[in-house]
Amino acid sequence: MPTVGQTVATVTLPDMYLKIWDVGGQQSLRELWESYYSSCHAIVFVIDSTDVGDADIAKLSSREITADEVGRLNECRLVLERLLQDEATEGVPLLVLANKQDREECVEVVRIKEGFVRKVIEGEKGGSVRDSRVLPCSALTGAGVEETVEWLCSRVKWNKESRPPVLR
């Protein structure tokens, strides 16, 4: 189920806890995201890797995704570009979760990484560098959750000095 509004969860781990703010991605909620940027330690951007609009999945699995062909994924790319252009997100690690990787008709992670995320993170000219990763996941089966938590914990630990924790 898509998030409507926001949900807050705390994950308690042996050496730390993660407070996760899950904010909905609907157009009407995106302006609220900015209020979270200054105190976040990582951005997790979840995409539905089966929702590619009018694209032909068979074609996508054999070559790089192009923006002209990929309706919803293109919309996600544009939203992510806007998010990363905000000064408050500068230096914040980015994790893109390609959800629904358990489904046969999903776009493979390597295609998302090459044709979608690389264009956003490196830009058309390949000039900028950001600590980032793309991971497959499935909200239905729980696949990818452990890797996600491990990645987030490592980034929070590494970024304590440049982005000290803000207690809320």
N, C-alpha and C positions, 0 to 999 in steps of 0.2 A: 504494500500500500504506500502511495506517495505521502510524504510528510505534508500536513496542512498546518500552517503556523510554525510553531517551534516545539521541540521536545528536548529536555535536558536529561542527561544520564551521567552517572558517575561510575567509572570502572575502577575498582580498587585492586591494585596489584601489590606484590610483596614489597617493592621499594618506592612506590609512588601511586598516585591516583590520577586518572584522566577525567576531566570534566568535559563532556562532549555536548556541544550545542548543535542539534540537528535542525537546520532551518530549511523550510520548504523552498523548492526551486521555481514555483509558479511565478509568472511575470509580475503579478501584483505584490509578491513578497520580496523580490530582489532588491528593492531600495532599502529594505531593513538590514540587509547583509552588512552594509557599511558600518553599522554600529558595533559590529563584532571584530572588525579587522585589527584595530589597534591593540587588542589584548589577546589575539589568538597566537598559538605557537605552531600551528600547522593548519593547512587547508586540505580537507578531504572533499573532493569533487566527484560525485557519483553520477555515472551516466548509464543509461539503459542501452546495452550493446545490441539489443534486438530492434530498437526503435530507430530505424534509419530512413524513415519517410518512404519515398518512392524508389529508392535505390534497389538494384538487382543484387541480392546477396551473393549469388554465384560469381558475379563480376568482382565484387568487393573482396572475396577470398583469394582472388588470383592477382590482384594488383593494389596499388596504393589508393586509399580513399581520396576522392576529390570533393571539394566543397560544393561544386555544382550538382553533384549527384546525391548528396546525403542530407536530406531535409532536416530531421531532428538533430542529428549529430552536428550538422553545420550550425544550427541554433546554439547548441551547447558550446561549440568552439567559440562563437562570438561572445557568449556570456562569460566564458572563462577568460577570454582576452580582456574584456572590460574589467573584470575582477582583478586581474593581475596588473593592470595599468594604474590602479589606485596606489598612491604613495604608501599608504598604511600596510599594504601587503608586500612591500619590498623586503626581500630576504626571508619571507615566510616559506617554509618547505611546502611543497604541493604533492599530494597523493591523489591520483585519479583512479577510482575504482570502476572497473568495467563490469557492471552487474549483469546478471542473467547469463553468465558464461556456461551454465548447465544446460542451456537450450541449444538445440541443433542449429537454429537459424541465426545465432549470434555472430557478430563481427569479431574475428579473432583479435586478441590483445595486441599482437604484433602489428596488425593493420591499424588499430586505433592509435597505437604509439607512434607509428611512422607517419600516418596520414592526417592525424588529428592533433595529438598532443605536441609533437615536434614543431609543428607550425606555430602553435601558441607559445610554447616556452622559448624556443629559439627565435621565433619571428621569421618573417620571410627572408631576412638577410642573415639570420643565424648569429646575431650579435650578442644576445644576452644569455646568461647562464643562471639556472635556478636549480636548487636541490629538489629533485622531483623523481617520481616513480609512477609506473602504471602497474596495477595488480588486477588479476582476474578475481571475481568474487561471485557469490550467489547468495542472495538474501534468503532464498528458499532452503538451500542445503547447509548454509553456514560456511561454505568453502571460502577461504581467503581471510577469514576473521582473525585468525592467529597471526598471520603475516602482517595484517594491517596494524594490529596492536603493537607488535614488535617494532615496526617501522616508526609509528607515532612515538613510542617511548624513546627510541634512540634519538629522534629529532628534538624532542623536548629536552632531553639531557644535554645534547650538544648545543642547544640555543639558549641555555639559562642566562648566560652573560649578556648576549645581545638583545634578548627579549625576556627579561626576568618574569617569573610567574606573577600573575595578578590574581589575588584571591577575591572571589565574589561570593 
